[in-house]
Amino acid sequence: MQVTAISTPRYPEWRWRITDYAGETVEESNVGFPSIAAAVAAGTERLASLNVVDRSDAATRPWHPRPGRR
């Protein structure tokens, strides 16, 4: 699971979002935070309190890497 901070023009305060490794949103905060760090810290605390294990498959790429290129 990952915790990220998000902000949009419509809602400029930072919020945290918990996603699984498949990219699905597990939970998102309703409360705004003044900084990215504060949002991620609060989201990390929430993730720990959920006590869940991510059993999802990792997201697959919609494209195939080309040989010899990075």
Secondary structure, DSSP 4 states (H G I P E B T S, - for coil): -EEEEE--SSS-SBEEEEE-TTS-EEEE-SS-BSSHHHHHHHHHHHHHHH-----PPPPPPSS-PPTT--
